[in-house]
Amino acid sequence: HPYQMVKDLRTEFEMGNPEAVFNGEIDGFVEAGIRWRKQSEK
């Protein structure tokens, strides 16, 4: 089966379980986005 990955290119956060993301498990993406925003405000 093909390699499956969900990536946020802005924050470089990756998750190897697309099905979980589709089911709403996005905490890692949200946390990475918050960290990215805090760093970009400096």
Secondary structure, 3 states (H helix, E strand, C coil): CCCCCEEECCCCEEECCHHHHHCCCCHHHHHHHHHHHHHHCC
